[in-house]
Amino acid sequence: MAVPAFLARERIVARPGFNRWLIPPAALAVHLCIGQAYATSVYKTALVSSFESSLTAIGIVFSIAIVMLGLSAALFGTWVDRNGPRAAMFTSACFWVSGFLVGSLGIATDQLWLLYLGYGVIGGIGLGIGYISPVSTLIKWFPDRPGLATGMAIMGFGGGALIATPLSRQLMSLYDPAYDGTAGTTPSGSAVSMLFLTLGLVYLVFMMFGAFIVRVPAEGWTPDGFDPSTIRSKALVTTNSVSAGNAIKTKQFWLLWVVLFCNVTAGIGILEQAAPMIQDFFREGDTSTVAATAAAGFVGVLSLFNMAGRFVWSSTSDFIGRKPIYMVYLGVGLVLYVALATVGSSATWLFVVLAALILSFYGGGFATIPAYLRDLFGTYQVGAIHGRLLTAWAAAGVAGPLIVNRVLDTQGTPGELVAADYRPALFIMVGLLAVGFVANLLVKPVDSKWHEPSTDAETRTTPERSAAR
Amino acid sequence: MSHPATSHDHGHHHGPGQTHDHGHGHDHGPGGTTHTPVGLIALAWTLVGVPLAYGLFQTVKTASSLFTG
């Protein structure tokens, strides 16, 4: 599918002398906007009340969006790699913003199906394309520090929720003076509709700014002082290329799929239940020693560690290697989970430290996977391969909450649960992390039969560039 | 983190380096080279940095209630 000339990859090839530090803010401009997907809880109750519906019916909106994220990233990954980051960011912005506008119309006219279609389906497609849009570009601009580069962008996805949550609260209190953002007050449906409209317009400007400034490096470009042979000498790192079509036929792709699935499911195990979980762990009789406001603070701490982990751990992987860092995420994560299940209820500070570290590994797992893929499959179609791998996220998004909610349902009634009731769910997560740990251990270099015939990956990545010359 | 605007980051080309940067806000020098204005880099980082700082501040404020509330 051809794109208009102003979006074409050959129009954004950087001239010599271009400063690559303009690329991370371009990526962040997109990821900070689409990260709003994790801030939906802020208006969930308002939507339940506005549609006179249930939490489950409203929760489906978010589930549809995450499933569409996985599907669109997998389906459009090759298109994104072929047409470049500007076309991808522009397309993502159109879908993401249209999703908000259609969703706003749905809320204003009291039609829930429009919210499903808008925010869920249309917005979800924008999420998937936007999530992978800057990844391969960043890896090409930062061959010396791919973990740092992708960590910065994917940190932005975590940061997006940090921005959207308080911003949404403030905007809704502006549109509905009866709502003051505190517990017990609920914004009106029209306030949420106006919020969607406002966010859509703000995100349009930001994402188009990212699409406007992004560039791809010219053929053969490398940063000054960078010696590709230093990369080649590292274990598991290839300078060969594997196509997305061939990558999914390799054992390595599916091992990484299992790694990502296990890591994300384990993280969701805590994220899903964070606020009630800390209260239940420190319940004495009918009351908890942890107040509701402190529980909200705990969710904030987890968000901070989730975001910081994306940047810190992914950057660290540039020095210690991708396989060892996943051994930390999964192996140390497993030990932390066991500690949480067994001694987590002995002190609040211990519970918070353990959960925060687990969430930092959850974030790190997301941010490091593109660099791991680059190491194993090369830069040729790393965006498309990443897109296909994100189906593991979509699957974990369904499995994680399902495991936790099912187990807790068998243990008792919400509001009466105690630490021991969480143990079965936590030990299931321990088992999953063990599976992920073994899968990571089994990762070996990709067999040469899957390598593309030519090793000049850049030439094949951008055929339009050759044609333009 | 490395400084976002060192000359080290402009890189170099190994191959036939005919490039096609049609962007705006760049000073085009002789021989098809470009210079990215430091102001543009600062503006870009500010545009993403300010909302992120706002989000971080608000979240730290909320998180602090875990220790005070």
Contacts between the chains, C-beta under 8 A, distances in Angstrom:
chain1	res1	chain2	res2	distance
A	10	B	20	5.3
A	11	B	20	6.3
A	11	B	22	4.9
A	12	B	20	7.8
A	12	B	21	7.1
A	12	B	22	7.2
A	12	B	23	6.9
A	13	B	19	4.7
A	13	B	20	4.6
A	13	B	21	6.2
A	14	B	19	6.3
A	14	B	21	5.1
A	14	B	34	7.3
A	15	B	19	4.7
A	15	B	20	8.0
A	15	B	21	4.2
A	15	B	26	7.5
A	15	B	28	7.1
A	15	B	32	5.6
A	15	B	33	5.8
A	15	B	34	3.9
A	16	B	10	7.5
A	16	B	11	7.8
A	16	B	12	7.2
A	16	B	13	6.0
A	16	B	17	6.0
A	16	B	19	6.8
A	16	B	32	7.0
A	16	B	33	4.7
A	16	B	34	7.1
A	17	B	10	5.2
A	17	B	29	6.8
A	17	B	33	4.3
A	17	B	34	4.7
A	17	B	35	5.4
A	17	B	36	7.4
A	18	B	10	6.9
A	18	B	21	6.5
A	18	B	26	7.1
A	18	B	34	5.3
A	18	B	36	5.6
A	19	B	5	6.3
A	19	B	9	5.7
A	19	B	10	6.0
A	19	B	36	3.8
A	19	B	41	6.1
A	20	B	9	5.2
A	20	B	10	7.7
A	20	B	11	6.8
A	21	B	4	3.8
A	21	B	5	5.9
A	21	B	9	5.8
A	21	B	41	5.6
A	22	B	36	5.8
A	22	B	40	6.8
A	22	B	41	5.5
A	22	B	44	5.8
A	24	B	4	8.0
A	25	B	41	7.9
A	25	B	44	3.8
A	25	B	45	5.2
A	25	B	47	6.9
A	25	B	48	4.8
A	26	B	44	7.1
A	28	B	48	4.2
A	28	B	52	7.6
A	29	B	44	7.9
A	29	B	47	7.1
A	29	B	48	5.7
A	32	B	48	6.1
A	32	B	51	6.3
A	32	B	52	6.6
A	145	B	2	8.0
A	148	B	1	7.4
A	156	B	48	7.4
A	156	B	52	7.7
A	159	B	52	5.0
A	159	B	55	5.9
A	159	B	56	7.6
A	162	B	52	7.6
A	162	B	55	3.5
A	162	B	56	6.3
A	162	B	58	7.2
A	162	B	59	4.8
A	163	B	51	5.0
A	163	B	52	6.7
A	163	B	54	6.3
A	163	B	55	3.5
A	164	B	55	7.8
A	165	B	55	7.7
A	165	B	58	7.5
A	165	B	59	7.7
A	166	B	54	7.6
A	166	B	55	6.9
A	166	B	58	3.8
A	166	B	59	7.6
A	166	B	62	7.8
A	167	B	54	7.6
A	167	B	55	7.8
A	206	B	47	7.6
A	209	B	44	7.9
A	209	B	47	6.6
A	212	B	24	7.9
A	213	B	23	7.4
A	213	B	25	7.8
A	213	B	40	7.8
A	213	B	44	6.0
A	215	B	21	6.4
A	215	B	23	6.5
A	217	B	11	7.3
A	218	B	13	5.9
A	218	B	15	7.9
A	218	B	17	5.6
A	218	B	18	7.9
A	218	B	19	4.2
A	219	B	13	7.7
A	219	B	15	4.9
A	219	B	16	7.2
A	219	B	17	7.4
A	220	B	13	5.0
A	220	B	14	4.0
A	220	B	15	2.9
A	220	B	16	7.5
A	220	B	17	6.8
A	221	B	11	5.3
A	221	B	12	7.3
A	221	B	13	5.4
A	221	B	14	7.8
A	221	B	17	7.7
A	222	B	11	5.9
A	222	B	12	6.6
A	222	B	14	6.6
A	223	B	8	7.1
A	223	B	9	6.2
A	223	B	11	4.3
A	224	B	7	7.7
A	224	B	8	5.1
A	224	B	9	7.5
A	224	B	10	6.7
A	224	B	11	5.7
A	224	B	12	5.8
A	225	B	8	6.2
A	226	B	11	7.7
A	291	B	69	5.4
A	293	B	65	4.7
A	293	B	69	4.0
A	294	B	65	5.8
A	294	B	66	4.9
A	294	B	69	4.3
A	295	B	66	7.9
A	296	B	62	6.0
A	296	B	65	6.4
A	297	B	62	5.8
A	297	B	63	4.9
A	297	B	64	6.5
A	297	B	65	3.8
A	297	B	66	3.1
A	297	B	67	7.2
A	297	B	69	6.2
A	298	B	63	7.8
A	298	B	66	5.1
A	299	B	62	7.7
A	300	B	59	4.8
A	300	B	60	7.3
A	300	B	62	3.9
A	300	B	63	3.4
A	300	B	65	7.8
A	300	B	66	7.2
A	301	B	63	4.6
A	301	B	66	5.9
A	303	B	59	5.7
A	303	B	63	7.9
A	304	B	56	7.5
A	304	B	59	5.9
A	304	B	60	7.1
A	304	B	63	6.2
A	315	B	1	7.9
A	352	B	66	6.9
A	458	B	15	7.6
A	465	B	20	7.5
A	468	B	20	6.4
A	469	B	16	7.7
A	469	B	18	5.5
